[in-house]
Amino acid sequence: MRRLARLMAWGLLVLVMLTLSGWLLADHLTPPATGKPSHALPVQAAQTDLDRELVPLLATQPGKTGAILVPDGLDAFAARAISARRAGRSLDLQYYIWHDDLTGRLLGREAWLAAERGVRVRMLLDDMNAEGLDPGLLALDAHPNIEIRLYNPFRNRGGVLRMYELVQRVVSVNHRMHNKAWIADGRMAVVGGRNIGEEYFNAGRETNFRDLDLVLFGPAVAQASDVFDRYWNSAAAVPIAALSRKEPQQLQALMASVAKEAEGPEARRYLQRVEASPQVRAYFAGKLQPHWSDGIHVVADPPLKWKNDDRSGWMVERLAAQLNRAHRKALLISPYFVPGEFGTQGLAGLTGRGAFVGVITNSLAANDVPAVHSGYAGYRGRLLAVGVRLYEIRAQGRPETAGIFGSSGASLHTKAFVVDDARGFVGSFNLDPRSADLNTEMGVLFDDPAIARSLRDEYLRLAGPALSYWVHRRPDGELRWLDRAAQPPLLLDHEPDTTRWQRAAARAAGWLPIESQL
């Protein structure tokens, strides 16, 4: 017993020493940014297909940005793939996650084919989820027109040493780039909540996310390009070529394999679904009409926000200011909703002034990060007590919703809000402590009633009986979930669609002091 206690003590000491050394030497342990500075290429009048397509359209709406809301995953894939095919100058791609799956490889191939045509491709990916992806990323990076950089990367690319580094750099490595942007020729940008992967593009076999992007044309695209340049040239962005090496023969074989997959039956079936989308058909028929507005702005956190004590430029301050201006109504959508004391008091202040406040988030069964649900659950009773309306997304789409979620599991990933049916936000920011204080975020702030109405309609669809449970608080404080789609409506006395074990695990997670990391 003494020996075990001695071993545990030594283990704890080693862990503390590793963490302390990482905290003291973080700047020296982090791989240095060695990439040469580069910037968005200037737009031209008629150099590329996108120039020739958009310049006449933009001339009819001087000073305004065109915007199209994209809630459907197939349309979201199409927006990225089609813009890559029509690009002739540049692709700037910035993502938190780029999965090595069918859609990830298809879009990676589109970027490679663009580079083959002479397009300059810059890809900036967060490194936390890039473990094991080096072969594919290096294959792309080997192309003379493609450069890939990793945000706040690990020196060690995998295995035990990567875990060792995670422990040692636990403080500095905890800050991640959660941004999502796809920018083509400086003319068109896709900004919103989607990462790159099957579950974001309605191609997942088990789960598909309900998510939201904005496709932008016009002045706001330059703002997105400016955000990308600031991150690309920051001290947190390190070229992948400085971190890892592979043999050229391996890279050539990998690209040949991806090309073969793109012609295979699974890819063909998926691409046929994309081509059959009404929105895609409307685009090729010239009938897709963006909404034009001078109230659209792309905003983002500073690239190294954790090293800057001035929070005035942080997303959390901008978004809180927008919400605090609500007079009549604030409708919030967040898959990971942990309001904390500050957010709870803020929402209570709105309801106290007579504003209607509604929140849509994932149910325990739908949440892909159960610990986050436990953080939210701790505030659920208080929010209901002050008059906030809560809706929780079902884990399983009902038969009539198959066109939205597919035929299998459903999970919310949209991050947006609308205030007074007039202004709001769509982007990567979750209403939780991680988005507020740890990760960098970006998105679109808009002040435009037409866009606000479209987002309100999306909120109402998600809050509807087919997709959500309404959470109710009894006078004695006990929570109930109303299944409004059942006939007659059914009142449940525990978290819907869960087992006792799931509920017990969520309660236990709520006891842990981890809210600041959620």
C-alpha positions as CSV (number, residue, x, y, z in Angstrom):
1,M,0.0,0.0,0.0
2,R,2.9,2.4,0.9
3,R,4.5,1.5,-2.4
4,L,1.3,2.4,-4.4
5,A,1.0,5.6,-2.5
6,R,4.6,6.5,-3.2
7,L,4.2,5.8,-6.9
8,M,1.0,7.9,-7.0
9,A,2.8,10.7,-5.3
10,W,5.7,10.6,-7.7
11,G,3.2,10.5,-10.6
12,L,1.4,13.5,-9.3
13,L,4.7,15.4,-8.8
14,V,5.8,14.6,-12.4
15,L,2.5,15.8,-13.7
16,V,2.7,19.0,-11.8
17,M,6.3,19.6,-12.9
18,L,5.3,19.0,-16.6
19,T,2.4,21.4,-16.3
20,L,4.5,24.0,-14.5
21,S,7.3,23.8,-17.0
22,G,4.9,24.1,-19.9
23,W,3.3,27.2,-18.3
24,L,6.6,28.9,-17.7
25,L,8.2,27.9,-21.0
26,A,5.1,27.9,-23.3
27,D,6.5,30.4,-25.8
28,H,9.7,28.4,-26.1
29,L,7.9,25.0,-26.4
30,T,5.5,26.2,-29.1
31,P,6.7,25.7,-32.7
32,P,7.7,29.0,-34.2
33,A,5.9,30.6,-37.1
34,T,8.4,30.3,-40.0
35,G,6.1,31.0,-43.0
36,K,6.7,34.0,-45.2
37,P,4.0,36.7,-45.0
38,S,1.4,36.7,-47.7
39,H,-1.9,38.5,-48.3
40,A,-5.1,38.2,-50.2
41,L,-4.6,38.7,-54.0
42,P,-6.3,41.9,-55.3
43,V,-9.6,41.3,-57.2
44,Q,-9.8,42.0,-60.9
45,A,-12.6,43.1,-63.1
46,A,-12.7,40.0,-65.4
47,Q,-9.8,37.8,-64.7
48,T,-11.7,34.7,-63.5
49,D,-15.1,33.0,-63.9
50,L,-16.1,34.4,-60.5
51,D,-15.1,37.9,-61.5
52,R,-17.1,37.7,-64.7
53,E,-20.1,36.3,-62.9
54,L,-20.2,38.6,-60.0
55,V,-18.8,42.0,-61.1
56,P,-21.9,42.8,-63.2
57,L,-24.2,41.7,-60.4
58,L,-22.2,43.8,-57.8
59,A,-22.5,46.8,-60.1
60,T,-26.2,46.8,-59.7
61,Q,-25.9,47.0,-55.9
62,P,-23.1,49.4,-55.2
63,G,-21.7,49.2,-51.7
64,K,-23.9,46.3,-50.7
65,T,-23.1,42.7,-49.8
66,G,-25.2,39.9,-51.2
67,A,-26.1,37.1,-48.8
68,I,-27.7,33.7,-49.0
69,L,-28.5,31.6,-45.9
70,V,-27.6,28.0,-46.3
71,P,-29.2,25.7,-43.8
72,D,-29.0,22.5,-46.0
73,G,-25.8,20.4,-45.9
74,L,-26.0,19.5,-49.6
75,D,-26.2,23.1,-50.6
76,A,-23.3,23.9,-48.2
77,F,-21.1,21.3,-49.9
78,A,-22.1,22.7,-53.4
79,A,-21.3,26.3,-52.4
80,R,-17.7,25.2,-51.6
81,A,-17.2,22.8,-54.5
82,I,-18.7,25.1,-57.2
83,S,-16.7,28.1,-56.0
84,A,-13.5,26.1,-56.0
85,R,-14.2,25.0,-59.6
86,R,-14.9,28.5,-60.8
87,A,-12.0,30.1,-58.9
88,G,-9.1,31.3,-61.1
89,R,-7.0,33.3,-58.7
90,S,-7.1,32.2,-55.0
91,L,-8.7,29.9,-52.4
92,D,-8.3,30.8,-48.8
93,L,-9.6,28.1,-46.5
94,Q,-9.7,28.3,-42.7
95,Y,-11.2,25.5,-40.5
96,Y,-11.2,24.1,-37.0
97,I,-11.9,20.5,-38.4
98,W,-11.2,19.0,-41.8
99,H,-12.1,15.3,-41.6
100,D,-10.4,12.7,-43.6
101,D,-13.7,11.3,-45.0
102,L,-15.6,11.3,-48.3
103,T,-16.6,15.0,-48.3
104,G,-13.2,16.1,-46.8
105,R,-11.3,14.3,-49.5
106,L,-13.6,15.5,-52.2
107,L,-13.2,19.1,-51.2
108,G,-9.5,18.6,-50.7
109,R,-9.3,17.3,-54.3
110,E,-11.3,20.4,-55.5
111,A,-8.6,22.6,-53.9
112,W,-5.9,20.5,-55.6
113,L,-7.6,20.7,-59.0
114,A,-7.8,24.4,-58.6
115,A,-4.1,24.5,-57.8
116,E,-3.5,22.5,-61.0
117,R,-5.1,25.4,-62.9
118,G,-2.8,27.9,-61.3
119,V,-4.9,29.0,-58.4
120,R,-3.0,29.9,-55.2
121,V,-4.4,27.9,-52.3
122,R,-3.8,28.7,-48.7
123,M,-5.2,26.4,-46.0
124,L,-5.1,27.2,-42.3
125,L,-6.3,24.4,-40.0
126,D,-6.4,24.1,-36.3
127,D,-4.0,21.3,-35.2
128,M,-6.0,19.9,-32.3
129,N,-8.1,17.7,-34.6
130,A,-5.4,17.2,-37.2
131,E,-3.7,14.2,-35.6
132,G,-3.1,11.5,-38.2
133,L,-3.8,13.8,-41.2
134,D,-0.3,14.7,-42.0
135,P,0.0,12.4,-45.0
136,G,-3.0,13.8,-46.8
137,L,-2.1,17.4,-45.8
138,L,1.5,17.0,-46.9
139,A,0.2,15.6,-50.2
140,L,-1.6,18.8,-50.9
141,D,1.2,21.0,-49.4
142,A,3.6,19.4,-51.9
143,H,1.9,21.1,-54.7
144,P,3.7,24.3,-55.7
145,N,0.5,26.3,-55.6
146,I,-0.7,25.0,-52.2
147,E,0.5,26.0,-48.7
148,I,-0.9,24.6,-45.5
149,R,-0.3,26.1,-42.1
150,L,-1.5,24.7,-38.7
151,Y,-2.7,26.9,-35.9
152,N,-1.0,26.5,-32.5
153,P,0.4,23.1,-33.6
154,F,2.1,20.3,-31.7
155,R,5.7,19.7,-32.3
156,N,5.1,15.9,-31.9
157,R,2.8,14.7,-34.6
158,G,1.3,11.7,-33.0
159,G,1.4,8.9,-30.4
160,V,2.6,9.0,-26.8
161,L,4.9,12.1,-27.4
162,R,1.9,14.1,-28.6
163,M,0.0,13.2,-25.4
164,Y,3.2,14.1,-23.4
165,E,3.2,17.5,-25.1
166,L,-0.5,18.0,-24.5
167,V,0.1,17.6,-20.7
168,Q,3.2,19.8,-20.7
169,R,1.6,22.6,-22.8
170,V,-1.9,22.1,-21.3
171,V,-2.3,25.9,-20.7
172,S,-1.1,27.2,-24.1
173,V,-2.4,24.3,-26.2
174,N,-5.9,24.8,-24.8
175,H,-6.4,27.8,-27.0
176,R,-7.8,26.7,-30.4
177,M,-8.9,28.4,-33.7
178,H,-12.6,27.6,-34.1
179,N,-13.0,29.9,-37.2
180,K,-14.7,28.6,-40.4
181,A,-14.3,30.4,-43.7
182,W,-14.1,29.4,-47.4
183,I,-13.0,32.4,-49.6
184,A,-12.8,32.1,-53.4
185,D,-11.0,34.7,-55.6
186,G,-11.7,37.4,-52.9
187,R,-15.2,37.5,-54.5
188,M,-17.2,34.9,-52.6
189,A,-17.0,33.7,-49.0
190,V,-18.8,31.0,-47.0
191,V,-18.8,31.9,-43.3
192,G,-20.8,30.1,-40.6
193,G,-20.8,27.1,-38.3
194,R,-19.8,24.2,-40.6
195,N,-16.5,22.4,-40.4
196,I,-15.5,20.1,-43.3
197,G,-16.8,16.5,-42.9
198,E,-19.7,14.2,-43.8
199,E,-21.9,15.1,-40.8
200,Y,-21.8,18.8,-41.9
201,F,-22.9,18.1,-45.5
202,N,-25.7,15.6,-45.0
203,A,-23.5,12.7,-45.9
204,G,-23.2,11.1,-42.5
205,R,-24.4,7.5,-42.0
206,E,-25.3,7.9,-38.4
207,T,-25.5,11.6,-37.5
208,N,-26.1,14.8,-39.5
209,F,-25.8,18.2,-38.0
210,R,-28.4,20.9,-38.4
211,D,-26.1,23.9,-39.2
212,L,-26.0,27.2,-40.9
213,D,-23.7,29.2,-43.3
214,L,-24.0,32.5,-45.0
215,V,-22.7,32.8,-48.6
216,L,-21.5,36.3,-49.2
217,F,-20.7,38.4,-52.3
218,G,-19.4,42.0,-52.2
219,P,-17.6,44.2,-49.6
220,A,-18.0,41.8,-46.6
221,V,-15.8,39.3,-48.5
222,A,-12.9,41.7,-48.2
223,Q,-13.5,41.7,-44.5
224,A,-13.3,37.9,-44.4
225,S,-10.1,38.0,-46.4
226,D,-8.6,40.5,-43.9
227,V,-9.5,38.1,-41.1
228,F,-7.8,35.2,-42.9
229,D,-4.6,37.3,-43.5
230,R,-4.4,38.3,-39.9
231,Y,-4.5,34.6,-38.8
232,W,-2.3,33.4,-41.7
233,N,0.5,35.8,-40.8
234,S,0.2,35.5,-37.0
235,A,2.7,33.9,-34.7
236,A,0.2,31.0,-34.2
237,A,0.3,29.8,-37.8
238,V,3.1,27.3,-38.6
239,P,3.8,25.7,-42.1
240,I,3.1,22.0,-41.9
241,A,6.3,21.5,-44.0
242,A,8.2,22.7,-40.9
243,L,6.6,20.1,-38.7
244,S,6.5,16.9,-40.7
245,R,8.0,15.2,-43.8
246,K,6.9,12.3,-46.1
247,E,8.4,10.6,-49.1
248,P,7.2,12.0,-52.5
249,Q,6.3,8.5,-53.7
250,Q,3.8,8.2,-50.8
251,L,2.3,11.5,-51.6
252,Q,1.8,10.7,-55.2
253,A,0.1,7.4,-54.4
254,L,-2.2,9.1,-51.9
255,M,-3.4,11.7,-54.5
256,A,-4.0,8.9,-57.0
257,S,-6.1,7.1,-54.4
258,V,-8.2,10.2,-53.7
259,A,-8.7,10.7,-57.5
260,K,-10.0,7.1,-57.8
261,E,-12.3,7.5,-54.9
262,A,-13.8,10.6,-56.5
263,E,-14.9,8.5,-59.4
264,G,-16.2,5.6,-57.2
265,P,-19.9,4.7,-56.6
266,E,-20.1,6.2,-53.1
267,A,-18.9,9.6,-54.3
268,R,-21.1,9.4,-57.4
269,R,-24.2,8.7,-55.3
270,Y,-23.4,11.7,-53.0
271,L,-22.6,14.1,-55.9
272,Q,-25.9,13.1,-57.6
273,R,-27.8,14.1,-54.5
274,V,-25.9,17.4,-54.5
275,E,-26.7,18.1,-58.1
276,A,-30.4,17.3,-57.5
277,S,-30.7,20.0,-54.8
278,P,-33.3,22.7,-55.9
279,Q,-30.9,25.4,-54.8
280,V,-28.0,24.0,-56.9
281,R,-30.3,23.7,-59.9
282,A,-31.5,27.3,-59.3
283,Y,-27.9,28.4,-59.3
284,F,-27.1,26.8,-62.7
285,A,-30.3,28.1,-64.1
286,G,-29.3,31.7,-63.1
287,K,-32.3,32.0,-60.8
288,L,-30.6,32.1,-57.4
289,Q,-31.1,35.6,-55.9
290,P,-29.1,36.8,-53.0
291,H,-30.4,39.3,-50.5
292,W,-28.5,42.6,-50.8
293,S,-27.7,44.7,-47.7
294,D,-25.2,47.3,-46.5
295,G,-25.6,46.0,-42.9
296,I,-23.5,42.9,-43.2
297,H,-20.1,42.7,-41.5
298,V,-17.6,39.8,-41.0
299,V,-16.1,39.9,-37.5
300,A,-13.5,37.8,-35.6
301,D,-11.5,37.5,-32.5
302,P,-7.8,38.6,-32.7
303,P,-5.6,35.6,-33.7
304,L,-3.7,35.6,-30.3
305,K,-6.6,36.7,-28.1
306,W,-5.4,34.8,-25.0
307,K,-2.2,36.9,-25.0
308,N,-4.2,40.1,-25.0
309,D,-5.9,41.4,-21.9
310,D,-7.9,44.0,-23.9
311,R,-11.2,42.3,-24.4
312,S,-12.8,45.2,-26.4
313,G,-12.0,43.5,-29.7
314,W,-13.2,40.0,-28.6
315,M,-16.3,38.5,-30.1
316,V,-17.9,37.9,-26.7
317,E,-18.0,41.6,-26.0
318,R,-19.5,42.4,-29.4
319,L,-22.1,39.8,-29.2
320,A,-23.1,40.6,-25.6
321,A,-23.6,44.2,-26.7
322,Q,-25.9,43.1,-29.5
323,L,-28.0,40.9,-27.2
324,N,-28.2,43.5,-24.4
325,R,-29.8,45.9,-26.9
326,A,-32.9,43.7,-27.2
327,H,-36.1,45.5,-26.5
328,R,-38.8,43.0,-27.6
329,K,-37.2,39.7,-28.5
330,A,-34.0,37.6,-28.5
331,L,-33.9,34.2,-30.1
332,L,-30.8,32.2,-29.6
333,I,-29.5,29.0,-31.2
334,S,-26.5,27.3,-29.7
335,P,-25.6,23.6,-29.7
336,Y,-23.3,24.0,-26.7
337,F,-25.1,26.4,-24.4
338,V,-23.4,27.1,-21.0
339,P,-24.5,30.7,-20.1
340,G,-22.6,30.9,-16.8
341,E,-23.4,33.5,-14.2
342,F,-22.8,36.4,-16.5
343,G,-25.0,35.1,-19.3
344,T,-27.7,33.9,-17.0
345,Q,-28.0,37.3,-15.4
346,G,-27.9,39.0,-18.8
347,L,-30.8,36.9,-20.1
348,A,-32.7,37.5,-16.8
349,G,-32.2,41.2,-17.3
350,L,-33.8,41.0,-20.8
351,T,-36.9,39.1,-19.5
352,G,-37.0,41.5,-16.6
353,R,-37.4,44.3,-19.1
354,G,-40.3,42.5,-20.7
355,A,-38.4,41.0,-23.7
356,F,-39.2,37.5,-24.9
357,V,-36.1,35.3,-24.7
358,G,-36.0,31.8,-26.4
359,V,-33.1,29.4,-26.5
360,I,-32.7,26.3,-28.7
361,T,-29.9,23.8,-27.8
362,N,-29.2,20.1,-27.9
363,S,-31.0,17.7,-25.6
364,L,-28.7,15.3,-23.7
365,A,-29.4,12.5,-26.2
366,A,-28.6,14.8,-29.1
367,N,-25.5,16.4,-27.6
368,D,-22.2,15.0,-29.0
369,V,-20.4,16.4,-25.9
370,P,-22.4,15.2,-22.9
371,A,-20.2,17.2,-20.5
372,V,-21.3,20.4,-22.1
373,H,-24.9,19.4,-21.5
374,S,-24.1,18.9,-17.8
375,G,-22.8,22.5,-17.7
376,Y,-26.0,23.8,-19.3
377,A,-28.3,21.7,-17.0
378,G,-26.9,23.5,-14.0
379,Y,-28.5,26.7,-15.3
380,R,-31.6,25.3,-16.8
381,G,-33.9,25.7,-13.8
382,R,-32.8,29.3,-13.1
383,L,-33.3,30.3,-16.8
384,L,-36.8,28.9,-16.8
385,A,-37.6,30.6,-13.4
386,V,-36.8,34.0,-14.9
387,G,-39.0,33.4,-18.0
388,V,-36.5,32.1,-20.6
389,R,-38.1,29.6,-23.0
390,L,-36.0,26.5,-23.6
391,Y,-36.2,24.1,-26.5
392,E,-34.0,21.0,-26.8
393,I,-33.4,19.3,-30.1
394,R,-34.4,15.7,-30.5
395,A,-31.7,13.1,-31.0
396,Q,-33.7,11.3,-33.7
397,G,-35.4,13.1,-36.6
398,R,-39.0,12.1,-37.0
399,P,-40.1,10.6,-40.4
400,E,-41.4,13.9,-41.7
401,T,-38.0,15.6,-41.1
402,A,-35.9,13.1,-43.1
403,G,-35.3,15.8,-45.7
404,I,-33.7,18.0,-43.1
405,F,-31.7,15.6,-41.0
406,G,-31.6,12.4,-43.1
407,S,-33.0,9.2,-41.8
408,S,-30.7,8.7,-38.8
409,G,-29.5,10.7,-35.8
410,A,-29.8,14.5,-35.6
411,S,-27.8,17.0,-33.7
412,L,-27.8,20.8,-33.6
413,H,-24.6,22.6,-34.7
414,T,-26.1,26.1,-35.7
415,K,-24.7,29.0,-33.8
416,A,-26.8,32.1,-34.3
417,F,-29.1,34.6,-32.7
418,V,-31.6,37.2,-33.9
419,V,-32.7,40.3,-31.9
420,D,-36.0,42.2,-32.3
421,D,-36.5,40.7,-35.8
422,A,-34.0,43.3,-37.0
423,R,-30.3,42.2,-36.4
424,G,-28.3,39.3,-35.3
425,F,-25.4,36.9,-35.9
426,V,-24.4,33.7,-37.7
427,G,-21.0,32.1,-37.1
428,S,-18.8,29.8,-35.1
429,F,-19.4,31.3,-31.6
430,N,-21.1,29.0,-29.1
431,L,-22.7,30.6,-26.1
432,D,-20.3,29.0,-23.7
433,P,-17.1,29.8,-21.8
434,R,-14.8,28.1,-24.3
435,S,-16.0,30.4,-27.2
436,A,-15.9,33.4,-24.9
437,D,-12.5,33.0,-23.3
438,L,-10.4,30.2,-24.9
439,N,-11.0,29.7,-28.6
440,T,-10.9,32.2,-31.4
441,E,-14.2,32.7,-33.2
442,M,-15.6,34.5,-36.3
443,G,-18.9,35.1,-38.0
444,V,-21.3,37.6,-39.6
445,L,-23.0,40.4,-37.7
446,F,-26.0,41.7,-39.7
447,D,-28.4,44.6,-39.2
448,D,-31.1,43.8,-41.8
449,P,-34.7,42.9,-41.2
450,A,-34.9,40.5,-44.2
451,I,-32.0,38.4,-43.0
452,A,-33.4,38.6,-39.5
453,R,-36.8,37.3,-40.7
454,S,-35.1,34.3,-42.5
455,L,-33.1,33.5,-39.3
456,R,-36.3,33.8,-37.2
457,D,-38.0,31.4,-39.5
458,E,-35.1,28.9,-39.0
459,Y,-35.4,29.4,-35.3
460,L,-39.2,28.6,-35.5
461,R,-38.5,25.5,-37.6
462,L,-36.0,24.2,-35.0
463,A,-38.3,25.0,-32.1
464,G,-41.2,23.3,-33.7
465,P,-42.8,20.1,-32.3
466,A,-41.2,17.8,-34.9
467,L,-37.6,18.8,-34.0
468,S,-37.6,19.9,-30.4
469,Y,-38.9,19.2,-26.9
470,W,-40.2,22.2,-24.9
471,V,-38.7,22.2,-21.4
472,H,-41.2,23.2,-18.7
473,R,-40.6,24.0,-15.0
474,R,-43.3,23.0,-12.5
475,P,-44.2,25.2,-9.5
476,D,-42.2,22.9,-7.3
477,G,-39.1,23.4,-9.4
478,E,-39.1,19.9,-11.1
479,L,-38.4,19.9,-14.9
480,R,-40.6,18.3,-17.5
481,W,-40.2,17.8,-21.2
482,L,-43.2,18.2,-23.5
483,D,-43.3,16.1,-26.6
484,R,-45.7,18.2,-28.6
485,A,-45.5,15.9,-31.7
486,A,-47.1,13.0,-29.8
487,Q,-50.8,12.5,-30.0
488,P,-51.9,13.5,-27.5
489,P,-48.9,15.6,-26.4
490,L,-46.8,13.7,-23.8
491,L,-45.2,15.1,-20.7
492,L,-41.9,13.4,-19.7
493,D,-40.3,13.5,-16.3
494,H,-36.7,12.9,-17.3
495,E,-34.3,13.7,-20.1
496,P,-35.9,12.3,-23.3
497,D,-34.4,9.4,-25.3
498,T,-31.8,8.6,-22.6
499,T,-30.9,5.7,-20.4
500,R,-30.5,5.9,-16.6
501,W,-26.7,5.5,-17.1
502,Q,-26.6,8.5,-19.5
503,R,-28.5,10.7,-17.0
504,A,-26.3,9.5,-14.1
505,A,-23.1,10.2,-16.1
506,A,-24.3,13.7,-17.0
507,R,-25.2,14.5,-13.4
508,A,-21.7,13.3,-12.3
509,A,-20.0,15.4,-14.9
510,G,-21.9,18.4,-13.5
511,W,-20.1,18.0,-10.2
512,L,-16.6,18.4,-11.8
513,P,-15.0,21.9,-11.8
514,I,-14.7,22.1,-15.5
515,E,-17.2,24.7,-16.6
516,S,-14.5,27.1,-17.7
517,Q,-13.3,24.5,-20.3
518,L,-16.8,23.8,-21.7
